[in-house]
Amino acid sequence: MPKGKTEAERLSKDVHISDSSNETLHTDLNQNQQLFKTIFENCSDIVFHPFRIYGELNAVLVYVDNLIDIKYLEENVLQQIIKIELSLEEDNIARIRTFLTQGNMAGQTKYISDIIQKILTGNVAIVVDGECEALLVSVKGWKNRSIEEPSNEIVIRGPKEGFVENISINMSMLRRRLTTPQLKMESLTIGKISRTDIVIAYVDGRVKPSLLEEVKQRLNHIQIDEIIESGYIEGLIEDTKYTPFPQIQNTERPDVVSSSLLDGKVCILVDNTPVALIVPLTFWTGMSSVDDYYERFPGIVLIRWLRLTLLLIAVFLPSIYVAIMTFHHEMIPAHLIISFATTRESSPFPLLTEALLMEISFEALREAGIRLPKNVGSAVSIVGALVIGQSAVMAGLVSAPMVIVVAITGIASFTIPRFNLGISIRMLRFPMILLGGTLGLYGVMLGVLVLIIHILSLSSFGTPYFTPVAPLRIRGLKDLFSRAPWWKLKSTLDSNSKSRGNR
């Protein structure tokens, strides 16, 4: 076995593509090339392009195929390097570096771990014979998904563009909206294997220093091999792990992020995903939609009250119906209780079992509609609900009033603007039904008390979850149950920003 290959295998065992590695390049090009080939063994997308500088000095380009702009590399980098006149008295790496356009430079290093990391993130490494340092050139050129409207956050009026999987493009969207040097974007890398780029965005002077410091501290304490999506980070930095309520807002809309940053919040952008994270999140933020700030305020006041009413219906209507029909018949008018009793004559199941079966069936249809292709998903969910509901009533398995209650509850849950908060409401419905079916209205009230205590105990990065209701902040009520005119909101926002700046 050749000596160079033995040395390369030894080094490849020691190099784990981490910043802690102190292994450096050799002056022999063949040994360095064999080292990289051993490290990138069975990596068919790694390209080794040998060439000669000025027809005399051997060198090699190392890069990942499809992560760089090949045409730009050949015309603006390679064609310039091969024409450089060599000098025995000067550092050839330094001559190459000064000869190339400075805008393409990603630096130079002698450490193998740094070179490997740069190659895997879309840079080209230039290794020259007789030199113990590699030149790193940035010619990234992978394909990106075009900017389009987020399918999960549709608005009637407002911008129609959303984030993409490229973190650089997402950063440019924020910079275009907030053209101020106060917009800060700090970068870090998380993931021992994935080495995912993370950006912490905030507006200096608007954000609380304590909030910013808490976000940085939690991110720096993350120890994980890979970050594939921002949901990984969300689950690792949230305050309370065992709660159905989301404590971190996620969005694909740059306009939502921009307005949140001006409100003193912090945004976390993650590479390879269009979903950004915003902290802190309150319950009332989860109940607001971006459309609330683009339309005139009189209609939004009606919509917000309707949304809160439907929220209560989505959580409590099935449990109240089961509790009253099981334990509290005296609360229903005589002619109505007779009508309900008539419809339930042929039903073989107790009311509690009937409610749980219908709710589970409804959730199954909704999940099927989401997972199926768009062309058939909505049709399957709607037709399935109609067919199953009608067939169940005709077969006497369930009563017609229960089908109506479940349908109204499902429609009410669709009005919740945030998908993650909607999942929480769907989860809470089942324990409330169990309490109503076993303890009656006393069980429902017990569930309400436990729910209120739990919500009031939550916080998101030091901000109480029920702010501004608990603790009560009068100024915040202007944008809570209703939406005040912009001239009133502007005065509130200005005073809040001044108070943040004085802290």
C-alpha positions in Angstrom: 0.0 0.0 0.0 1.4 3.4 -0.9 2.7 5.6 1.9 0.5 8.5 0.8 -2.7 6.5 1.0 -1.7 5.2 4.4 -1.2 8.7 5.7 -4.5 9.8 4.2 -6.4 7.0 5.8 -4.8 7.8 9.2 -5.8 11.5 8.8 -9.3 10.7 7.6 -10.0 8.7 10.8 -8.9 11.7 12.9 -10.8 14.4 10.8 -14.5 14.5 11.7 -15.3 17.7 9.9 -15.4 19.6 13.1 -13.9 22.9 14.2 -11.8 21.1 16.9 -9.6 19.3 14.3 -6.1 20.7 14.1 -4.9 18.6 11.1 -3.3 20.7 8.4 -2.5 20.3 4.7 0.8 18.9 3.5 3.0 20.5 0.8 2.6 17.5 -1.4 -0.4 17.8 -3.7 -0.8 14.1 -4.4 -0.9 13.4 -0.6 -3.5 16.1 -0.1 -5.6 14.9 -3.0 -5.5 11.4 -1.7 -6.5 12.6 1.7 -9.6 14.4 0.4 -10.5 11.4 -1.7 -10.4 9.2 1.3 -12.5 11.6 3.4 -15.0 11.9 0.6 -15.0 8.2 -0.2 -18.3 7.0 -1.9 -19.3 10.7 -2.5 -20.0 10.7 -6.2 -20.9 14.4 -6.2 -17.5 15.5 -5.1 -15.5 16.7 -8.1 -11.6 16.8 -8.3 -10.5 19.0 -11.2 -6.7 18.9 -11.8 -5.1 21.7 -13.8 -1.7 23.4 -14.2 -0.9 27.0 -13.4 1.0 28.7 -16.2 1.7 25.2 -17.6 4.1 24.5 -14.8 2.6 24.1 -11.3 0.1 21.4 -10.6 -3.1 22.2 -8.7 -6.6 20.8 -8.2 -10.1 22.2 -7.7 -12.3 20.4 -5.2 -16.0 21.2 -5.0 -19.5 19.7 -4.8 -21.3 19.3 -8.1 -24.5 21.2 -8.5 -23.7 23.5 -5.6 -21.6 25.9 -7.6 -21.9 27.9 -10.8 -19.7 25.9 -13.2 -19.8 28.5 -16.0 -18.7 31.3 -13.7 -16.0 29.1 -12.2 -14.5 28.3 -15.5 -14.7 31.8 -17.0 -13.9 34.0 -14.1 -11.7 31.8 -11.8 -10.1 29.0 -13.6 -9.2 30.9 -16.8 -7.6 33.6 -14.6 -5.6 31.2 -12.4 -4.0 29.3 -15.3 -2.5 32.5 -16.7 -0.8 33.6 -13.5 3.0 33.9 -13.9 4.8 32.0 -11.2 7.5 33.3 -8.9 10.0 31.4 -6.9 10.5 34.3 -4.5 6.8 35.1 -3.7 4.0 33.1 -2.1 2.0 31.6 -5.0 -1.2 31.4 -2.9 -0.9 35.1 -2.2 -0.4 35.9 -5.9 -3.5 33.9 -6.8 -5.5 35.6 -4.1 -4.6 39.1 -5.3 -5.2 38.1 -8.9 -8.8 37.0 -8.3 -11.7 39.3 -7.8 -12.0 40.0 -4.1 -15.7 39.6 -4.2 -15.3 35.9 -4.9 -13.0 35.2 -2.0 -14.0 33.1 0.9 -10.6 33.1 2.5 -7.7 30.7 2.8 -6.8 28.2 5.5 -4.5 25.3 6.2 -6.9 23.4 8.4 -8.5 20.3 6.8 -11.8 20.6 8.8 -12.3 24.2 7.7 -11.6 23.3 4.0 -14.1 20.4 4.2 -16.8 22.5 5.7 -16.3 25.3 3.1 -16.5 22.7 0.3 -19.7 21.2 1.6 -21.4 24.7 1.8 -20.8 25.5 -1.8 -17.3 26.9 -2.0 -14.4 25.8 -4.2 -11.1 24.7 -2.7 -7.9 25.4 -4.7 -5.1 23.2 -3.6 -1.7 24.0 -5.1 1.4 21.7 -5.1 4.1 22.9 -2.7 1.6 25.0 -0.6 0.3 24.0 2.8 -2.7 26.4 2.5 -5.9 26.0 0.3 -7.6 29.0 -1.3 -11.3 29.1 -0.9 -13.5 30.8 -3.6 -17.2 31.4 -3.3 -19.0 30.7 -6.5 -22.3 29.3 -5.1 -24.9 28.6 -7.7 -27.5 26.0 -6.7 -31.1 26.3 -7.9 -33.7 27.8 -5.6 -37.5 27.6 -5.5 -39.1 30.7 -6.9 -40.8 33.2 -4.5 -44.5 32.6 -4.3 -47.4 33.1 -1.9 -47.4 30.8 1.2 -50.1 28.2 0.8 -50.7 28.1 4.6 -51.1 31.8 5.2 -53.4 33.1 2.5 -54.4 36.8 2.7 -57.1 38.7 0.8 -55.1 41.9 0.8 -51.4 42.3 1.3 -48.0 41.0 -0.1 -48.1 37.7 -2.0 -44.6 36.6 -1.5 -43.2 34.2 1.1 -39.9 32.8 2.3 -38.0 30.1 0.4 -35.5 27.5 1.5 -32.5 29.8 0.8 -31.6 31.7 4.0 -29.8 34.4 2.0 -32.9 35.2 -0.1 -35.0 35.3 3.1 -32.5 37.8 4.7 -32.8 40.0 1.6 -36.6 40.0 1.9 -36.3 41.4 5.4 -33.6 43.9 4.4 -35.8 45.2 1.6 -38.7 45.9 4.0 -36.6 47.3 6.8 -34.1 49.5 5.2 -32.3 50.6 8.3 -28.9 49.8 9.9 -30.8 49.0 13.1 -31.9 45.7 11.6 -29.3 43.3 12.8 -28.7 39.8 11.6 -26.3 37.6 13.6 -25.3 34.2 12.2 -24.4 30.9 13.9 -24.2 27.3 13.0 -26.1 24.5 14.7 -25.9 20.7 14.1 -22.8 18.6 14.5 -23.4 16.9 11.2 -25.8 19.1 9.2 -24.0 22.3 10.1 -27.2 24.3 9.5 -26.9 28.1 9.2 -29.1 30.0 11.6 -29.7 33.8 11.6 -31.0 35.8 14.6 -32.8 38.9 13.3 -33.8 41.8 15.5 -34.2 45.6 15.4 -31.7 47.3 17.7 -33.4 49.8 20.0 -36.7 48.0 19.8 -35.8 44.6 21.3 -35.3 44.0 25.0 -31.6 43.1 25.7 -32.8 40.4 28.1 -34.9 38.8 25.4 -32.1 38.9 22.9 -29.6 37.4 25.4 -32.1 34.6 26.3 -32.6 33.7 22.6 -28.8 33.5 22.0 -28.2 31.5 25.2 -30.9 28.9 24.3 -29.6 28.5 20.8 -26.0 28.2 21.9 -26.9 25.4 24.3 -28.5 23.2 21.6 -26.6 19.9 21.1 -27.9 17.9 18.2 -26.6 16.2 15.1 -28.9 17.7 12.5 -31.3 20.5 12.0 -33.5 19.7 9.1 -36.3 22.1 9.7 -37.0 25.0 12.1 -39.4 22.7 14.0 -36.3 21.0 15.5 -35.2 24.3 17.0 -38.7 25.2 18.2 -39.0 22.0 20.2 -35.5 22.6 21.8 -35.9 26.2 22.9 -39.5 26.5 24.1 -40.2 27.2 27.7 -42.7 24.5 28.6 -42.3 21.1 26.9 -45.5 19.4 28.1 -48.3 21.7 27.0 -50.6 21.7 24.0 -50.2 25.4 23.4 -47.5 26.7 21.0 -45.1 29.1 22.6 -43.2 30.1 19.4 -44.8 31.6 16.4 -43.9 30.2 13.0 -44.6 32.0 9.7 -43.6 31.9 6.0 -44.4 35.6 5.5 -41.7 38.3 5.5 -44.2 41.0 6.2 -45.3 39.2 9.4 -41.6 38.9 10.5 -41.0 42.6 9.7 -43.9 43.9 11.7 -42.9 41.5 14.6 -39.4 42.8 14.6 -40.7 46.4 14.9 -42.7 45.3 17.9 -39.5 44.3 19.6 -39.6 40.6 18.9 -36.8 38.3 17.7 -36.9 36.2 14.5 -34.9 33.0 13.9 -34.3 32.2 10.3 -33.1 28.6 9.5 -31.5 27.6 6.2 -33.2 25.0 4.0 -36.7 25.8 5.3 -39.2 28.6 4.5 -40.6 28.7 8.0 -39.2 31.3 10.3 -39.6 31.4 14.1 -40.7 34.5 16.1 -40.4 34.9 19.9 -42.1 35.6 22.1 -45.6 34.4 21.3 -48.8 35.2 23.3 -52.2 33.5 23.1 -53.7 36.7 21.5 -51.0 36.8 18.8 -52.0 33.3 17.9 -55.6 34.5 17.5 -54.8 37.3 15.2 -54.4 37.2 11.4 -52.2 39.3 9.1 -55.4 40.4 7.3 -56.4 42.1 10.5 -53.9 44.9 9.9 -54.5 45.3 6.1 -58.3 45.9 6.2 -60.3 48.8 7.7 -60.9 48.4 11.4 -64.8 48.3 11.6 -64.9 45.0 9.8 -62.0 43.6 11.8 -63.7 44.3 15.1 -66.7 42.1 14.0 -64.3 39.4 12.7 -62.3 39.3 15.9 -65.4 38.9 18.2 -66.7 36.3 15.8 -63.4 34.5 15.9 -63.3 34.5 19.8 -66.9 33.2 19.9 -66.1 30.4 17.5 -63.0 29.5 19.6 -65.2 28.9 22.6 -67.6 26.8 20.4 -64.7 24.7 19.0 -63.5 23.9 22.6 -66.7 23.6 24.6 -69.7 22.9 22.4 -69.4 19.1 22.2 -68.7 18.7 25.9 -71.6 21.0 27.0 -73.9 19.1 24.7 -72.9 15.7 26.1 -73.0 17.0 29.7 -76.5 18.5 29.3 -78.0 15.6 27.4 -76.5 13.1 29.9 -77.0 14.8 33.3 -79.0 18.0 33.0 -82.2 17.4 31.1 -83.9 20.1 33.1 -81.9 22.8 31.3 -83.5 21.9 27.9 -87.1 23.0 27.0 -89.6 20.1 27.0 -90.3 20.1 23.3 -86.6 20.2 22.4 -85.7 17.3 24.8 -88.5 15.2 23.3 -87.1 15.9 19.8 -83.6 14.9 20.9 -84.8 11.8 22.7 -86.7 10.7 19.6 -83.6 11.0 17.4 -81.6 8.9 20.0 -84.0 6.0 20.2 -82.2 3.9 17.7 -78.7 4.8 18.7 -77.0 1.8 20.4 -74.1 3.8 22.0 -74.0 6.1 25.0 -73.8 9.8 24.2 -70.2 10.0 25.3 -69.1 7.1 23.1 -71.1 8.6 20.2 -69.4 12.0 20.6 -65.9 10.5 20.7 -66.6 8.3 17.6 -67.9 11.3 15.6 -65.0 13.5 16.7 -62.4 10.9 15.8 -64.0 10.3 12.4 -64.1 14.0 11.7 -60.4 14.4 12.6 -59.5 11.4 10.5 -61.3 12.9 7.5 -59.6 16.2 8.0 -56.2 14.5 8.2 -56.9 12.5 5.1 -57.8 15.7 3.2 -54.5 17.2 4.2 -52.3 14.3 3.2 -54.0 13.4 -0.1 -53.0 15.4 -3.3 -54.7 18.8 -3.5 -56.8 17.8 -6.5 -58.6 15.1 -4.5 -58.0 16.0 -0.9 -60.7 18.6 -0.5 -63.2 16.4 -2.4 -62.5 13.4 -0.3 -62.9 15.2 3.0 -66.1 16.9 2.1 -67.8 14.0 0.3 -66.5 11.6 3.0 -68.0 13.8 5.8 -71.4 14.0 4.0 -71.6 10.3 3.1 -70.4 9.0 6.5 -72.6 11.4 8.4 -75.7 10.7 6.4 -75.1 6.9 6.4 -74.4 6.8 10.1 -77.7 8.7 10.9 -79.7 6.5 8.5 -78.2 3.3 10.0 -79.1 4.5 13.5 -75.5 4.5 14.7 -75.5 8.1 15.7 -78.1 10.8 16.2 -78.6 13.7 13.9 -78.1 16.4 16.6 -74.6 14.9 17.3 -73.7 15.1 13.6 -74.8 18.8 13.6 -72.8 19.6 16.8 -69.6 17.9 15.4 -70.0 19.8 12.1 -70.5 23.2 13.8 -67.5 22.4 16.0 -65.3 21.5 13.0 -66.3 24.6 11.1 -65.5 26.8 14.2 -62.1 25.2 14.5 -61.3 26.2 10.9 -61.5 29.9 11.8 -58.4 29.8 14.1 -55.7 31.7 12.1 -52.6 29.8 13.3 -52.4 26.1 12.4 -50.4 25.2 15.5 -52.9 26.8 17.8 -55.7 25.1 15.9 -54.1 21.7 16.7 -54.1 22.7 20.4 -57.8 23.4 20.3 -58.5 20.1 18.6 -56.5 18.3 21.3 -58.4 20.0 24.2 -61.8 19.0 22.8 -61.3 15.4 23.7 -60.6 15.7 27.5 -63.4 18.3 27.7 -65.8 15.7 26.2 -64.6 13.1 28.7 -65.2 15.5 31.6 -68.6 16.5 30.3 -69.6 12.9 29.8 -68.5 11.7 33.2 -69.1 14.6 35.6 -71.6 16.7 33.7 -71.3 20.5 33.7 -69.3 20.3 36.9 -66.6 18.4 34.9 -66.8 21.1 32.2 -66.3 23.8 34.8 -63.4 21.8 36.3 -61.8 21.6 32.9 -62.2 25.4 32.4 -60.5 26.1 35.7 -57.6 23.8 35.0 -57.3 25.3 31.5 -57.2 28.8 32.8 -54.7 28.0 35.5 -52.5 26.2 32.9 -52.6 29.1 30.4 -51.8 31.7 33.1 -48.8 29.6 34.2 -47.3 29.6 30.7 -44.7 32.1 29.4 -42.8 32.6 26.2 -39.2 33.8 26.7 -40.2 35.6 29.9 -43.4 37.1 28.5 -46.7 35.8 30.2 -48.7 33.8 27.7 -52.0 35.7 28.4 -50.5 39.2 28.1 -52.0 41.9 28.0 -55.0 40.4 29.8 -53.0 38.8 32.6 -51.1 40.7 33.7 -53.4 43.5 32.7 -51.9 46.2 30.4 -54.5 48.8 29.3 -52.5 50.0 26.3 -52.4 46.5 24.8 -56.2 46.1 24.9 -56.4 48.5 21.9 -55.2 45.6 19.7 -56.9 42.7 21.4 -60.6 42.1 21.3 -60.9 44.7 18.6 -58.5 46.5 16.4 -58.3 50.3 17.0 -57.8 52.7 14.0 -54.2 53.0 12.8 -53.9 56.5 14.2 -54.5 55.1 17.7 -52.3 52.1 17.2 -49.5 54.3 16.0 -49.5 56.3 19.2 -49.4 53.1 21.2 -46.6 51.6 19.1 -44.6 54.8 19.4 -44.9 55.0 23.1 -44.0 51.3 23.5 -40.9 51.7 21.3 -39.8 54.7 23.4 -40.3 52.8 26.6 -38.3 49.9 25.2 -35.5 52.2 24.2 -35.3 53.7 27.6 -34.9 50.3 29.4 
